[in-house]
Structure formats: C-alpha cells, structure tokens
Amino acid sequence: MSVQGELSPKRSIRHRLLLAVTYLVSFGSLYWAVRDTKLAELKDDILTMDWTWVALAVIAELSVFFWHAWRWTLVLRPVTKKIAYWDSLRAVYVGLFANEILPFRVGEVIRCYLLGKWINQPFSVVLASWLIERIFDGIWLSIAMFVVVKMYTWPPELRYVVDGAYALFFIVFAGALVLAVAMFQKRRFPLMENEPRWRRTLRILMDDLSLIGHSKYLYYAAAVSLLFLVIQVLPIYFAMKAYSFESGIWNAVVLMIILRLGSVPPQAPGNIGIFQLLTRLTLEKIFFVVPGDAARFSLMLWAIVTIPLIIGGFIAMLMTGSRLDQIRAGASSAHAESRSGSRGNEIS
C-alpha cells in the first residue's frame, strides 16, 4: 500500500508495471466472470428484483462504515481526547471514495492523513492505528474462515483462497506479536534535547502505542471489530434476497469472507474483476447456482455495495473543501515525511 508521490525513474517503472499487471488481472478476471453470460438479461433482473431488499442492502452497506468509524475512534481514544466521531466518519468515507476510484487502496493512507490533520496527531501514529485495525480484522477473518472451511466442500478453483486465509493468519499473527511488544511495553522514551527527527518520531509513536496498549479502549475496539465483520454479511444477504436466491445467512457469510480475502491483494479501483470472479465461483461451485445467474448477480452485487460508497464518499470529500488530488498530494507528502522521520502533523 503506497501513495505515489515523486518517484525515482526505477520506482516509476516498477509502479507502472505493477499498475499494468494489476489492471490486466482485474479486467481479465472480469471478462472471465461474465464471458458466457447474456448481459441483456440484466434488464430482466433489474425489473424483477425486489427493490425493497435492494434498498435494505444499500442502507446496510452504508451503515457498515459507521461501525468502522466508531472502532477507529476507540483505537485512538487513549492518544487524544480531541477525536470526534464525525471526523472519523468523514475520513473513513473519503478513504472509501478514493479506494473506489483509485488503484492499490490508497484511500487507507488518505483517511489516515485526513484524520491525523484534523485531530493534530502524527501521521505515523494514525497509520499505526490503521495497522491495529487490520490486525483485528485479520484475526476475526481468519477465525471465521477456519469455521466455514469445515462446513463446506471447497472446489479446486477456490483452494487458493483457503491457502491465502492460512497465509493471512500467520502474517497477522506475526504483525500482532510485533505490535504487542510496542503496545504493552511500559517504559516511555525519555525526552532529549536536540534529538534527531527520527528519534522524536519513534519516541512519539512508541509512547502513543503504549497508551493504546494499556487502555481498555483497545479491548472495546477488538469487540467492535467482530461486530464490524458480522454487519458486513447483511448487504450480501439482502442482495441475495432481492435476487430471490434460496440461500440462508451462512451462504452470505461464506461469500463475505471470500470477498474480504480477495480484497487483500493490490487490484483495480473498487475491486472490479476479482470481486465478480470470486462471487461467481463461490455461488456456482459451492452453492450450485446456475452460472449465468451467478455472473449477473456478481455485477449487481458489485453495484449495490460500490455505487452508494462512491456517492457517500464524494459527499464526504466535498465537506472537506478540497479536491481529491489535493488530498492525495497531502497524504503522499505525509507518508513520505513519515518514512523519512518527520512528524505527520507538520503537513499543512
């Protein structure tokens, strides 16, 4: 995950090559997902869907990130009392907007930059709170995956998703150990006169991580992370009901877990392509949905969970009074300066 700033020629070539490969894989996956589908039948689907369930799916998808904002507020509560739920929510939605229209999920960096600026906290500290969120998500997602693996027969086409879940577990476990050392250490770094920038940044980061690690809010955030994962099932379940699929809540749980795992690798904006392919494979190979129905549903589900976030994120961005390219440039500078050892909240 990175935000492109001023890249050296070699890094620029690597970036463009990765971008080209990412788009090739994403749009190749999209073609493969709908290759034998009569897209004209989408019109009939739209006319026959139960739009009450569609509306519930949209509302549920938008509400998911209210929980996300609440969790982020809890993680950062020990560091600053200035953090307001409204600021966290706005930052989350601007980040979602960026993720839906820009590749490589750069919205994660953008939301950290915005919130750090609004609450006057170092970018490195806010970025560390994002890492804590991802570890919580990874832990609960891995546990959920281990449960559903035992409940269904997994086809060869989706075995790599299962293998990826095991790999994710070990990566999350290693990251959790590293963070735990920083968060549960009791010694605070002493303040030194004329200390180098990198040491000041490290001291601030370690002190703030220690505050987070010794706070009850960390455990509240872990519990909210489980609820955050559970709530993400609802938009998928409601969309299945809108399509009149004869499926229970567990089918939606399995699809949600696979889509979450599929969103981890770098890909095109809005997870387009990989999203449709994984949706079709899950419905067709695990739940034995007719291929054409599964392919068209993958397109409708993507629209249901993506278009509302684009609209909501765009409104949130307008409320900042800045354009996305301006916000992205500021996030790029904050990210670069954080890596070089300066404080993120010095970015204007």
C-alpha positions as CSV (number, residue, x, y, z in Angstrom):
1,M,0.0,0.0,0.0
2,S,1.5,3.3,-1.0
3,V,0.6,6.7,-2.3
4,Q,2.5,7.8,-5.4
5,G,4.5,10.9,-4.8
6,E,7.7,11.9,-6.5
7,L,9.1,8.6,-7.8
8,S,12.6,7.9,-9.0
9,P,12.8,6.6,-12.6
10,K,13.2,3.0,-11.4
11,R,10.4,3.2,-8.9
12,S,8.2,4.9,-11.5
13,I,8.8,2.0,-13.9
14,R,8.1,-0.6,-11.2
15,H,4.9,1.3,-10.3
16,R,3.7,1.5,-13.8
17,L,4.5,-2.2,-14.4
18,L,2.6,-3.2,-11.2
19,L,-0.3,-1.0,-12.3
20,A,-0.4,-2.6,-15.7
21,V,-0.3,-6.1,-14.3
22,T,-3.0,-5.2,-11.7
23,Y,-5.4,-3.9,-14.3
24,L,-4.6,-6.8,-16.6
25,V,-5.5,-9.3,-13.9
26,S,-8.6,-7.4,-12.7
27,F,-10.1,-6.9,-16.1
28,G,-9.1,-10.4,-17.2
29,S,-11.0,-11.7,-14.1
30,L,-14.0,-9.5,-15.1
31,Y,-14.0,-11.0,-18.6
32,W,-13.7,-14.5,-17.2
33,A,-16.6,-13.9,-14.8
34,V,-19.0,-12.7,-17.5
35,R,-17.6,-14.4,-20.6
36,D,-20.6,-16.7,-21.3
37,T,-23.3,-14.5,-19.8
38,K,-26.2,-12.9,-21.7
39,L,-25.8,-9.4,-20.2
40,A,-29.1,-8.4,-21.9
41,E,-30.8,-10.4,-19.3
42,L,-29.6,-7.9,-16.7
43,K,-32.6,-5.7,-17.8
44,D,-35.0,-8.5,-16.8
45,D,-33.1,-8.9,-13.5
46,I,-33.5,-5.3,-12.7
47,L,-37.2,-5.3,-13.5
48,T,-37.9,-8.4,-11.4
49,M,-35.7,-7.8,-8.4
50,D,-37.3,-7.0,-5.1
51,W,-36.2,-3.4,-4.6
52,T,-37.2,-3.3,-1.0
53,W,-34.4,-5.8,-0.3
54,V,-32.0,-3.7,-2.6
55,A,-32.8,-0.6,-0.5
56,L,-32.1,-2.6,2.7
57,A,-28.8,-3.8,1.2
58,V,-27.7,-0.3,0.3
59,I,-28.6,1.0,3.8
60,A,-26.8,-1.9,5.4
61,E,-23.7,-1.3,3.3
62,L,-23.6,2.4,4.2
63,S,-24.1,1.6,7.9
64,V,-21.2,-0.8,7.9
65,F,-18.7,2.0,8.0
66,F,-20.4,3.8,10.8
67,W,-19.2,0.9,12.9
68,H,-15.8,1.2,11.2
69,A,-15.6,4.9,12.3
70,W,-16.6,4.0,15.8
71,R,-13.9,1.4,16.1
72,W,-11.2,3.8,14.8
73,T,-12.3,6.3,17.4
74,L,-11.9,3.7,20.1
75,V,-8.4,2.8,19.0
76,L,-7.3,6.4,19.1
77,R,-9.2,7.5,22.2
78,P,-6.2,6.9,24.6
79,V,-3.9,9.1,22.4
80,T,-6.2,12.1,22.1
81,K,-9.5,13.3,23.5
82,K,-9.9,15.6,20.6
83,I,-11.0,12.9,18.3
84,A,-14.7,13.2,17.3
85,Y,-16.8,10.5,15.8
86,W,-17.8,12.8,13.0
87,D,-14.2,13.4,11.9
88,S,-13.5,9.7,12.0
89,L,-16.6,9.0,9.9
90,R,-15.7,11.7,7.3
91,A,-12.2,10.4,6.9
92,V,-13.4,6.8,6.5
93,Y,-15.8,7.8,3.7
94,V,-13.3,10.0,1.9
95,G,-10.9,7.0,2.1
96,L,-13.7,4.7,0.7
97,F,-14.3,7.2,-2.2
98,A,-10.5,7.1,-3.0
99,N,-10.5,3.3,-2.9
100,E,-13.4,3.0,-5.3
101,I,-11.8,5.3,-8.0
102,L,-8.0,4.8,-7.4
103,P,-6.0,1.6,-7.5
104,F,-4.0,-0.1,-4.7
105,R,-6.4,1.0,-1.9
106,V,-4.6,4.4,-1.5
107,G,-7.7,5.6,0.4
108,E,-6.3,3.9,3.5
109,V,-3.4,6.3,3.5
110,I,-5.6,9.2,2.6
111,R,-8.0,8.6,5.5
112,C,-5.1,8.4,8.0
113,Y,-3.7,11.6,6.7
114,L,-7.0,13.5,7.0
115,L,-7.8,12.3,10.5
116,G,-4.3,13.0,11.7
117,K,-4.5,16.5,10.3
118,W,-8.0,17.1,11.9
119,I,-7.0,15.8,15.4
120,N,-3.4,17.2,15.2
121,Q,-1.7,13.8,15.6
122,P,1.4,12.5,13.9
123,F,0.7,10.6,10.7
124,S,2.8,7.7,11.9
125,V,0.5,7.3,15.0
126,V,-2.7,7.4,13.0
127,L,-1.2,4.9,10.4
128,A,-0.3,2.6,13.3
129,S,-4.0,2.7,14.4
130,W,-4.9,1.6,10.9
131,L,-2.5,-1.3,11.3
132,I,-4.1,-2.3,14.6
133,E,-7.5,-2.3,12.8
134,R,-6.1,-4.6,10.1
135,I,-4.8,-7.0,12.7
136,F,-8.2,-7.1,14.5
137,D,-9.8,-7.7,11.1
138,G,-7.3,-10.4,10.2
139,I,-7.7,-12.3,13.4
140,W,-11.5,-12.4,13.2
141,L,-11.5,-13.1,9.5
142,S,-9.1,-16.0,9.9
143,I,-11.2,-17.5,12.7
144,A,-14.3,-17.2,10.6
145,M,-12.5,-18.8,7.6
146,F,-11.4,-21.7,9.7
147,V,-15.0,-22.3,10.7
148,V,-16.5,-22.2,7.2
149,V,-13.8,-24.4,5.8
150,K,-15.1,-27.2,7.9
151,M,-18.7,-26.6,6.8
152,Y,-18.4,-26.8,3.1
153,T,-16.6,-28.8,0.3
154,W,-14.2,-26.4,-1.4
155,P,-13.6,-26.8,-5.1
156,P,-10.1,-26.6,-6.6
157,E,-10.9,-23.2,-8.1
158,L,-11.2,-21.7,-4.6
159,R,-8.5,-23.6,-2.8
160,Y,-6.1,-20.7,-3.3
161,V,-8.5,-18.6,-1.2
162,V,-8.3,-21.1,1.6
163,D,-4.5,-21.2,1.3
164,G,-4.5,-17.4,1.4
165,A,-6.5,-17.5,4.6
166,Y,-3.9,-19.6,6.3
167,A,-1.1,-17.3,5.0
168,L,-3.1,-14.3,6.3
169,F,-3.3,-15.9,9.7
170,F,0.5,-16.3,10.0
171,I,1.1,-12.8,8.7
172,V,-1.5,-11.3,11.1
173,F,0.0,-13.4,14.0
174,A,3.5,-12.1,13.3
175,G,2.3,-8.5,13.0
176,A,0.3,-8.8,16.2
177,L,3.4,-10.0,18.0
178,V,5.5,-7.1,16.8
179,L,2.7,-4.6,17.7
180,A,2.2,-6.2,21.1
181,V,5.9,-5.7,22.0
182,A,5.4,-2.0,21.3
183,M,2.0,-1.6,22.8
184,F,2.5,-3.4,26.0
185,Q,5.9,-2.1,26.9
186,K,5.8,0.2,30.0
187,R,9.0,2.2,29.5
188,R,8.5,5.6,27.9
189,F,11.2,7.0,25.7
190,P,12.9,9.9,27.5
191,L,12.7,13.4,26.0
192,M,16.2,14.5,24.9
193,E,17.4,17.9,23.9
194,N,18.2,18.4,20.2
195,E,17.1,14.8,19.5
196,P,17.1,13.8,15.8
197,R,13.8,13.9,14.0
198,W,13.7,10.1,13.5
199,R,14.2,9.6,17.3
200,R,11.5,12.1,18.1
201,T,9.1,10.4,15.7
202,L,9.9,6.9,17.1
203,R,9.5,8.2,20.7
204,I,6.1,9.7,20.0
205,L,5.0,6.6,18.2
206,M,6.2,4.2,20.9
207,D,4.7,6.3,23.7
208,D,1.3,6.5,21.9
209,L,1.3,2.8,21.1
210,S,2.0,2.2,24.8
211,L,-1.0,4.3,25.7
212,I,-3.2,2.4,23.3
213,G,-1.9,-1.0,24.6
214,H,-2.6,-0.2,28.2
215,S,-6.1,1.2,27.6
216,K,-9.4,-0.5,28.0
217,Y,-10.5,1.0,24.7
218,L,-8.2,-1.4,22.8
219,Y,-10.4,-4.3,24.0
220,Y,-13.6,-2.4,23.2
221,A,-12.2,-1.9,19.7
222,A,-11.4,-5.6,19.4
223,A,-15.1,-6.4,20.2
224,V,-16.4,-3.8,17.8
225,S,-14.2,-5.4,15.1
226,L,-16.1,-8.6,15.4
227,L,-19.4,-6.7,15.1
228,F,-17.9,-4.9,12.1
229,L,-17.2,-8.2,10.4
230,V,-20.7,-9.6,11.2
231,I,-22.5,-6.5,9.9
232,Q,-20.8,-6.9,6.5
233,V,-22.8,-10.0,5.9
234,L,-26.1,-8.1,5.8
235,P,-25.7,-6.3,2.4
236,I,-24.8,-9.6,0.7
237,Y,-27.7,-11.4,2.4
238,F,-30.2,-8.7,1.5
239,A,-28.9,-8.6,-2.1
240,M,-29.4,-12.4,-2.3
241,K,-32.9,-12.0,-1.1
242,A,-33.5,-9.3,-3.7
243,Y,-32.4,-11.8,-6.4
244,S,-34.8,-14.5,-4.8
245,F,-31.9,-16.8,-4.3
246,E,-32.9,-19.7,-2.0
247,S,-30.0,-19.2,0.4
248,G,-29.5,-18.8,4.1
249,I,-27.5,-16.4,6.1
250,W,-24.5,-18.8,6.0
251,N,-24.2,-18.6,2.3
252,A,-23.9,-14.8,2.7
253,V,-21.3,-15.4,5.4
254,V,-19.1,-17.6,3.2
255,L,-19.3,-15.1,0.3
256,M,-18.5,-12.2,2.5
257,I,-15.4,-13.9,3.9
258,I,-14.2,-14.9,0.4
259,L,-14.7,-11.3,-0.9
260,R,-12.9,-9.9,2.1
261,L,-9.9,-12.2,1.5
262,G,-10.0,-11.4,-2.2
263,S,-9.7,-7.7,-1.5
264,V,-6.3,-8.1,0.2
265,P,-4.0,-8.2,-2.9
266,P,-3.5,-5.0,-4.9
267,Q,-6.1,-4.6,-7.6
268,A,-8.0,-2.1,-9.7
269,P,-10.3,0.5,-8.2
270,G,-13.4,-0.8,-6.5
271,N,-12.0,-4.4,-6.6
272,I,-13.6,-4.7,-10.0
273,G,-12.9,-8.0,-11.7
274,I,-11.7,-10.0,-8.7
275,F,-15.0,-9.2,-7.0
276,Q,-17.1,-10.5,-9.8
277,L,-14.9,-13.6,-10.4
278,L,-14.9,-14.7,-6.7
279,T,-18.7,-14.0,-6.4
280,R,-19.4,-16.2,-9.4
281,L,-17.1,-19.0,-8.4
282,T,-18.5,-19.1,-4.9
283,L,-22.1,-19.2,-6.0
284,E,-21.5,-21.6,-8.8
285,K,-19.0,-24.0,-7.3
286,I,-20.1,-24.1,-3.6
287,F,-23.8,-23.3,-3.8
288,F,-24.5,-24.6,-7.3
289,V,-26.2,-21.5,-8.6
290,V,-26.8,-21.5,-12.4
291,P,-23.6,-19.9,-14.0
292,G,-25.5,-17.2,-15.8
293,D,-27.4,-16.2,-12.7
294,A,-24.2,-16.2,-10.7
295,A,-22.4,-14.0,-13.2
296,R,-25.2,-11.4,-13.4
297,F,-25.6,-11.4,-9.6
298,S,-21.9,-10.6,-9.3
299,L,-22.4,-7.5,-11.3
300,M,-25.5,-6.4,-9.4
301,L,-23.9,-7.1,-6.0
302,W,-20.9,-5.0,-7.0
303,A,-23.1,-2.1,-8.0
304,I,-25.1,-2.4,-4.8
305,V,-22.1,-2.3,-2.5
306,T,-20.0,0.1,-4.6
307,I,-22.1,2.9,-6.0
308,P,-23.5,4.1,-2.6
309,L,-20.0,4.3,-1.2
310,I,-18.9,6.4,-4.2
311,I,-21.8,8.8,-3.7
312,G,-21.3,8.9,0.1
313,G,-17.6,9.3,-0.2
314,F,-17.9,12.1,-2.8
315,I,-20.2,14.0,-0.4
316,A,-17.8,13.5,2.4
317,M,-14.9,14.8,0.2
318,L,-16.9,17.9,-0.7
319,M,-17.3,18.6,3.0
320,T,-13.5,18.8,3.4
321,G,-13.4,21.7,1.0
322,S,-10.6,20.1,-1.0
323,R,-10.3,18.1,-4.3
324,L,-9.2,14.5,-4.2
325,D,-5.9,15.3,-6.0
326,Q,-5.1,17.9,-3.3
327,I,-5.9,15.5,-0.5
328,R,-3.9,12.8,-2.2
329,A,-0.9,15.1,-2.6
330,G,-1.0,16.0,1.1
331,A,-1.3,12.3,2.0
332,S,1.7,11.5,-0.3
333,S,3.8,14.2,1.4
334,A,2.8,13.0,4.9
335,H,3.6,9.4,4.0
336,A,7.0,10.3,2.5
337,E,7.9,12.6,5.5
338,S,6.8,9.9,8.0
339,R,9.1,7.4,6.3
340,S,12.0,9.9,6.4
341,G,11.4,10.6,10.1
342,S,9.4,13.8,10.4
343,R,6.0,14.3,12.1
344,G,2.9,13.9,10.0
345,N,1.0,16.7,11.7
346,E,3.5,19.2,10.4
347,I,1.9,18.8,7.0
348,S,-0.3,21.7,6.3
